[in-house]
Amino acid sequence: MTQCHRRADYDPIIATAWASRRFTKRLLRDPAAAMARLGIAPPPGVTVRVIADTARTCCLVLPAPPAEGVSLSAQLMTVAGGVPRAAILLSGFDRIVIRAWSDPDFKRLLLADAAAAFARLDIVPPAGISFSVVEDSAGINHLVLPPPPPKEVEFSEEAGGWVNHVARWLALISGPFAS
């Protein structure tokens, strides 16, 4: 069984969820069992919680603060589970995370009222999208399922990043969860 050590390791899960409503329901109900069906496991001692974004909602995952000796920018590069969409929608995503890591009062506000926290940093989220924030820890990783792309969207190699990786997985899926 493959263990997820980097956030990109979760891309096949997202791809399968996009391809199959049945798998998505299973994943939301019992992440460990659904992941096991794909031959994927979280790191030992880590529980995965799954959250589904919609067209009008976006969950921002606040990663655990960096370990001693790890730079803030290096830690930000390991973030995933909803971050690609949140980072695209919020141009100040890195400022939000760094401020939450360094200011406990801001972190409490962010977890309780994302819009108020964004306003404190003069970050204006896109109109019509509400944000929620969850926090990863040493024992809990959050996996945010972005809404599936429209069927007419084609992914090109020029697009780069996680989108191509997920698109390649979508093309390969023909397994037991096909809708």
C-alpha positions as CSV (number, residue, x, y, z in Angstrom):
1,M,0.0,0.0,0.0
2,T,1.3,3.5,-0.9
3,Q,1.6,5.9,1.9
4,C,0.8,9.6,1.5
5,H,3.8,11.6,2.7
6,R,3.4,14.6,0.4
7,R,0.2,16.4,-0.3
8,A,0.5,15.6,-4.0
9,D,0.2,11.9,-3.1
10,Y,-3.5,12.7,-2.5
11,D,-4.1,13.7,-6.2
12,P,-5.3,10.2,-7.2
13,I,-7.9,10.3,-4.5
14,I,-9.2,13.7,-5.9
15,A,-9.2,12.3,-9.4
16,T,-11.2,9.2,-8.4
17,A,-13.7,11.4,-6.5
18,W,-14.2,13.6,-9.5
19,A,-14.8,10.5,-11.6
20,S,-17.2,8.7,-9.3
21,R,-20.0,10.0,-7.0
22,R,-20.0,6.6,-5.4
23,F,-16.4,6.8,-4.4
24,T,-16.9,10.5,-3.2
25,K,-19.7,9.3,-0.9
26,R,-17.5,6.5,0.5
27,L,-14.6,8.9,0.9
28,L,-16.6,11.4,2.8
29,R,-18.1,8.7,5.0
30,D,-15.0,6.6,5.7
31,P,-11.7,8.2,4.3
32,A,-9.4,5.4,5.4
33,A,-11.5,2.6,3.8
34,A,-12.0,4.5,0.6
35,M,-8.3,5.3,0.4
36,A,-7.4,1.7,1.1
37,R,-9.6,0.6,-1.9
38,L,-7.1,2.7,-4.0
39,G,-4.1,1.2,-2.3
40,I,-3.3,4.4,-0.5
41,A,-2.8,5.0,3.2
42,P,-2.0,8.1,5.3
43,P,1.3,8.2,7.2
44,P,1.3,6.1,10.4
45,G,-0.6,7.8,13.2
46,V,-2.4,10.3,10.9
47,T,-6.1,10.5,10.4
48,V,-7.4,12.0,7.2
49,R,-10.6,14.1,7.3
50,V,-12.2,14.9,4.0
51,I,-14.1,18.1,3.2
52,A,-15.9,18.8,-0.1
53,D,-15.8,22.3,-1.5
54,T,-18.6,23.5,-3.7
55,A,-18.7,26.2,-6.4
56,R,-19.7,28.7,-3.6
57,T,-17.6,27.4,-0.7
58,C,-13.9,27.0,-0.3
59,C,-12.1,25.4,2.7
60,L,-8.6,26.7,3.5
61,V,-6.4,24.3,5.3
62,L,-4.1,25.9,7.8
63,P,-1.0,23.7,7.8
64,A,0.8,22.8,11.0
65,P,3.6,25.3,11.7
66,P,7.0,24.4,10.4
67,A,9.3,22.3,12.6
68,E,12.4,23.8,14.1
69,G,14.9,24.6,11.3
70,V,12.3,24.4,8.5
71,S,11.8,27.7,6.7
72,L,8.3,29.1,6.4
73,S,8.4,29.1,2.6
74,A,9.5,25.4,2.6
75,Q,6.6,24.5,4.8
76,L,4.2,26.5,2.6
77,M,5.3,24.4,-0.4
78,T,4.1,21.2,1.3
79,V,0.5,22.4,1.8
80,A,-2.3,20.9,-0.3
81,G,-5.8,19.6,0.4
82,G,-7.7,22.6,-0.8
83,V,-4.8,24.9,-0.9
84,P,-4.5,25.0,-4.7
85,R,-8.0,26.4,-5.0
86,A,-7.6,28.6,-1.9
87,A,-4.3,29.9,-3.1
88,I,-5.8,30.7,-6.5
89,L,-8.8,32.5,-5.0
90,L,-6.8,34.3,-2.3
91,S,-3.8,36.2,-3.5
92,G,-2.7,36.7,0.1
93,F,-2.9,33.0,1.1
94,D,0.8,32.9,2.2
95,R,0.3,36.1,4.4
96,I,-2.8,34.4,6.0
97,V,-0.9,31.3,6.9
98,I,2.3,33.0,8.1
99,R,0.2,35.4,10.3
100,A,-1.7,32.5,11.8
101,W,1.5,30.7,12.6
102,S,2.9,33.8,14.4
103,D,-0.1,35.3,16.0
104,P,-2.4,33.1,18.2
105,D,-5.1,35.8,18.3
106,F,-5.3,36.0,14.6
107,K,-5.3,32.2,14.3
108,R,-8.3,32.0,16.6
109,L,-10.1,34.7,14.6
110,L,-9.2,32.9,11.3
111,L,-10.6,29.6,12.6
112,A,-13.8,31.2,13.9
113,D,-14.5,33.9,11.2
114,A,-12.4,33.7,8.1
115,A,-14.0,36.8,6.5
116,A,-13.0,38.9,9.5
117,A,-9.5,37.6,9.5
118,F,-9.1,38.3,5.8
119,A,-10.3,41.8,6.4
120,R,-7.7,42.3,9.1
121,L,-5.1,41.7,6.3
122,D,-7.0,43.8,3.7
123,I,-7.6,40.6,1.7
124,V,-10.8,40.7,-0.3
125,P,-12.0,37.2,-1.2
126,P,-13.9,36.8,-4.5
127,A,-17.6,37.8,-4.3
128,G,-20.0,35.0,-3.8
129,I,-17.5,32.5,-2.3
130,S,-17.5,31.8,1.5
131,F,-14.5,30.4,3.2
132,S,-14.0,28.1,6.1
133,V,-10.7,27.3,7.7
134,V,-9.6,24.0,9.3
135,E,-6.2,23.2,10.9
136,D,-3.9,20.3,10.2
137,S,-1.9,18.9,13.1
138,A,0.6,16.1,13.6
139,G,-2.2,13.6,13.8
140,I,-4.8,15.0,11.4
141,N,-4.5,15.9,7.7
142,H,-7.5,17.5,5.9
143,L,-8.1,16.6,2.3
144,V,-10.3,19.1,0.5
145,L,-12.1,17.9,-2.6
146,P,-12.3,20.8,-5.0
147,P,-15.4,20.8,-7.1
148,P,-14.9,18.8,-10.3
149,P,-13.9,20.8,-13.4
150,P,-16.7,21.3,-16.0
151,K,-16.8,18.4,-18.5
152,E,-15.9,20.7,-21.3
153,V,-12.6,21.8,-19.7
154,E,-9.6,20.2,-21.4
155,F,-6.3,20.1,-19.6
156,S,-3.2,20.8,-21.6
157,E,0.4,20.0,-20.7
158,E,1.1,23.8,-20.7
159,A,-1.2,24.3,-17.7
160,G,1.3,22.7,-15.3
161,G,1.0,21.9,-11.6
162,W,-1.4,19.6,-9.8
163,V,-4.2,20.1,-12.4
164,N,-2.2,18.1,-15.0
165,H,-1.4,15.4,-12.5
166,V,-5.0,15.0,-11.5
167,A,-6.1,15.1,-15.2
168,R,-3.7,12.3,-16.0
169,W,-5.1,10.2,-13.2
170,L,-8.6,10.9,-14.4
171,A,-7.7,9.6,-17.8
172,L,-6.3,6.4,-16.3
173,I,-9.3,5.6,-14.1
174,S,-11.5,2.8,-15.2
175,G,-11.7,0.9,-12.0
176,P,-14.2,-0.3,-9.5
177,F,-15.7,3.1,-8.6
178,A,-16.8,4.2,-12.1
179,S,-20.3,5.8,-11.9
